[in-house]
Amino acid sequence: SYSVTGVQTCALPISGLAGCRLLNSDGTLQKSAKRLPTVAGNLAQAFFLDRLLFPEDRSSFYYGQEPRRIGYPNGAFMMVRRSALGEMPLLNDDYFMYAEEKDLALKLKHMGYSTYFVPGGEIIHHGGKSTDQMALAMFLELQKSQVKYYKKYHNPLKAFMLNASWWLVLLSNFILNIPLSLVGRYRSRLSLFKTAMIKYPQYMRTL
C-alpha cells in the first residue's frame, strides 16, 4: 500500500487503474496524467490557466516520490486490476480512438476504484508516429470522441456545457496559432484547430 500526497484518510478506495511516467523519444517528459473533464477544467484550458491551477500540468508533478491520485492516465501505458473489470470489457469500442482511457477510469470510479499515477515506473513512448500520418483525420476523431463521451455520461444540459466549453478550447488555440503560423511548423496546427472548430458544432448535433 502507499500513502498518497494530499490525502488525509487511511481508508483509501482500492486502486483499479494506474499509469506511469512517459518519456518522449529524446528523453523529455510527456505529461501523461489527465483530469476527468469538467466545465471548469475546460474553461481553464481555454484561457491557458491550466498550468497555474492543476498540478498534473506541471513537470514537477511527475518526479515526486509517491503515487498520486489522478483522473486517468495516458492510454500509451495502463495497468488495470483484473478483479475490478469483472465481465466488463477492457476498453469501450463505441470510440474509434482517444476517449477509451477516461471512459474506463470513470466506470471504475463509479465502482469505487481510484486511478493513480505511479512515478516509480517509466517508459519511452514514441508518440504520434502513427497518427501524425493522418493528423487532421485523427484530430477530428478526437473531437468526435469528446462529444460521445460527454453525451454518454451527462444529462443534455451538462453535456452541452461541456461541449461548449471544449469548443472554446478549440477557439482559443486557433486564435493563439494565428500569429504563430508565421513560423512554418505552426501552420498545420492552425489548420487543425480551424477545421475542428468549424466541425465541432456539427458533431454536437449529429453524434
C-alpha positions as CSV (number, residue, x, y, z in Angstrom):
1,S,0.0,0.0,0.0
2,Y,1.1,3.6,-0.5
3,S,0.4,6.9,1.2
4,V,-0.8,9.4,-1.3
5,T,0.2,13.1,-1.2
6,G,-2.6,15.4,-0.1
7,V,-4.9,12.6,1.1
8,Q,-5.7,12.6,4.8
9,T,-7.7,9.4,5.2
10,C,-6.3,5.9,5.8
11,A,-9.3,4.3,4.1
12,L,-8.4,4.9,0.5
13,P,-10.5,3.2,-2.2
14,I,-8.8,0.3,-3.9
15,S,-6.7,1.3,-6.9
16,G,-8.2,0.0,-10.1
17,L,-6.1,1.7,-12.8
18,A,-2.6,3.1,-12.9
19,G,-0.2,4.8,-15.2
20,C,3.5,5.7,-15.1
21,R,5.9,8.4,-16.3
22,L,6.1,8.6,-20.1
23,L,9.2,10.0,-21.9
24,N,9.5,11.1,-25.5
25,S,11.9,9.5,-27.9
26,D,14.5,12.1,-26.9
27,G,14.0,11.5,-23.1
28,T,12.0,14.6,-22.4
29,L,8.8,14.3,-20.4
30,Q,5.3,13.6,-21.8
31,K,2.6,14.8,-19.4
32,S,0.6,11.6,-19.0
33,A,-1.7,12.3,-16.0
34,K,-5.1,13.6,-17.1
35,R,-8.1,15.1,-15.4
36,L,-11.6,13.8,-16.0
37,P,-13.4,16.5,-18.0
38,T,-15.2,19.3,-16.2
39,V,-16.6,22.6,-17.4
40,A,-14.2,24.5,-15.1
41,G,-11.3,22.4,-16.4
42,N,-12.2,23.1,-20.0
43,L,-12.5,26.9,-19.3
44,A,-9.2,26.9,-17.5
45,Q,-7.6,25.3,-20.6
46,A,-9.4,27.7,-22.9
47,F,-7.9,30.7,-21.1
48,F,-4.5,28.9,-20.7
49,L,-4.7,28.8,-16.9
50,D,-4.4,25.1,-16.6
51,R,-0.7,25.1,-15.8
52,L,-1.3,27.5,-12.9
53,L,-4.3,25.7,-11.5
54,F,-3.6,22.0,-12.0
55,P,-0.5,20.2,-10.6
56,E,-0.6,17.5,-13.3
57,D,0.1,20.2,-15.9
58,R,3.4,21.0,-14.3
59,S,6.5,18.9,-14.9
60,S,7.3,18.7,-11.1
61,F,4.2,16.5,-10.6
62,Y,5.9,13.6,-12.5
63,Y,9.0,13.4,-10.4
64,G,7.7,13.0,-6.9
65,Q,8.3,10.0,-4.6
66,E,4.8,8.7,-4.0
67,P,1.8,7.7,-6.2
68,R,-0.8,10.4,-6.7
69,R,-4.4,10.1,-7.5
70,I,-5.4,11.3,-11.0
71,G,-8.4,11.3,-13.3
72,Y,-7.0,8.9,-15.8
73,P,-3.6,8.0,-17.4
74,N,-2.5,8.3,-21.0
75,G,-3.5,5.2,-22.8
76,A,0.0,4.5,-24.0
77,F,0.6,2.6,-20.8
78,M,-2.0,1.5,-18.2
79,M,-2.2,-1.2,-15.6
80,V,-5.7,-2.4,-14.7
81,R,-6.8,-4.5,-11.7
82,R,-8.2,-7.7,-13.3
83,S,-10.7,-8.2,-10.4
84,A,-12.1,-4.7,-11.0
85,L,-13.1,-5.4,-14.6
86,G,-15.3,-8.4,-13.8
87,E,-17.2,-9.1,-17.0
88,M,-16.7,-5.5,-18.3
89,P,-14.7,-5.2,-21.5
90,L,-11.3,-3.5,-21.0
91,L,-12.0,-0.7,-23.5
92,N,-15.2,0.7,-25.0
93,D,-15.4,0.2,-28.7
94,D,-18.0,3.0,-29.0
95,Y,-15.0,5.2,-29.6
96,F,-12.7,5.0,-32.6
97,M,-9.9,6.5,-30.7
98,Y,-8.9,8.7,-27.8
99,A,-11.7,8.5,-25.1
100,E,-11.3,4.9,-24.0
101,E,-9.0,5.7,-21.1
102,K,-11.2,8.2,-19.4
103,D,-14.3,6.1,-20.1
104,L,-12.6,3.2,-18.3
105,A,-11.4,5.4,-15.4
106,L,-14.9,6.8,-14.9
107,K,-16.5,3.4,-14.9
108,L,-14.0,2.2,-12.3
109,K,-14.5,5.4,-10.3
110,H,-18.3,4.7,-10.2
111,M,-17.5,1.2,-8.9
112,G,-15.4,2.6,-6.0
113,Y,-11.9,2.3,-7.5
114,S,-9.3,5.0,-7.8
115,T,-6.8,5.8,-10.5
116,Y,-3.1,6.6,-9.7
117,F,0.0,8.0,-11.3
118,V,3.0,5.9,-10.1
119,P,6.3,7.7,-10.5
120,G,8.3,4.6,-9.9
121,G,7.6,3.3,-13.4
122,E,8.9,4.9,-16.6
123,I,8.6,4.0,-20.3
124,I,9.6,5.7,-23.6
125,H,6.5,6.5,-25.8
126,H,7.2,7.3,-29.4
127,G,4.1,9.4,-29.5
128,G,2.3,10.3,-32.7
129,K,4.3,8.1,-35.0
130,S,1.1,6.6,-36.5
131,T,-1.5,9.4,-36.0
132,D,0.8,12.1,-37.5
133,Q,0.5,10.4,-40.8
134,M,-3.2,11.4,-40.8
135,A,-3.1,14.3,-38.4
136,L,-6.3,16.1,-39.4
137,A,-8.4,12.9,-39.6
138,M,-7.2,11.8,-36.2
139,F,-7.7,15.2,-34.6
140,L,-11.3,15.2,-35.8
141,E,-11.7,11.7,-34.3
142,L,-10.6,13.2,-31.0
143,Q,-13.4,15.7,-31.3
144,K,-16.0,13.0,-32.1
145,S,-14.9,11.0,-29.1
146,Q,-15.2,14.0,-26.8
147,V,-18.8,14.5,-27.9
148,K,-19.7,10.9,-27.5
149,Y,-18.1,10.8,-24.0
150,Y,-19.9,13.9,-22.8
151,K,-23.3,12.7,-24.1
152,K,-22.8,9.2,-22.7
153,Y,-22.1,10.2,-19.1
154,H,-24.0,13.5,-18.6
155,N,-27.5,14.9,-18.9
156,P,-28.2,17.0,-22.0
157,L,-27.6,20.4,-20.3
158,K,-24.3,19.3,-18.7
159,A,-23.2,17.7,-22.0
160,F,-24.0,20.9,-23.8
161,M,-22.0,22.9,-21.3
162,L,-19.0,20.5,-21.5
163,N,-19.2,20.6,-25.3
164,A,-19.5,24.4,-25.4
165,S,-16.5,24.9,-23.1
166,W,-14.5,22.4,-25.1
167,W,-15.3,24.4,-28.3
168,L,-13.8,27.4,-26.5
169,V,-10.6,25.4,-26.1
170,L,-10.5,24.9,-29.9
171,L,-11.3,28.6,-30.5
172,S,-8.6,29.9,-28.1
173,N,-6.0,27.6,-29.6
174,F,-7.0,28.7,-33.1
175,I,-6.5,32.3,-32.2
176,L,-3.2,31.6,-30.5
177,N,-1.9,29.8,-33.6
178,I,-2.8,32.7,-36.0
179,P,0.4,34.7,-35.1
180,L,2.4,31.5,-34.5
181,S,1.5,30.3,-38.0
182,L,4.1,32.8,-39.4
183,V,6.5,30.1,-38.3
184,G,6.2,27.1,-40.7
185,R,5.7,24.3,-38.2
186,Y,2.7,26.0,-36.6
187,R,0.7,26.4,-39.9
188,S,-0.5,22.8,-39.7
189,R,-1.7,23.4,-36.1
190,L,-3.7,26.4,-37.2
191,S,-5.4,24.3,-39.9
192,L,-6.2,21.5,-37.3
193,F,-7.9,23.9,-34.9
194,K,-9.7,25.8,-37.6
195,T,-11.2,22.7,-39.1
196,A,-12.1,21.2,-35.7
197,M,-13.7,24.4,-34.5
198,I,-15.9,24.6,-37.6
199,K,-16.9,20.9,-37.5
200,Y,-17.4,20.5,-33.7
201,P,-20.9,22.0,-33.6
202,Q,-21.9,19.6,-36.4
203,Y,-20.7,16.7,-34.2
204,M,-22.7,18.0,-31.3
205,R,-25.9,17.8,-33.3
206,T,-25.4,14.5,-35.1
207,L,-23.4,12.1,-32.9
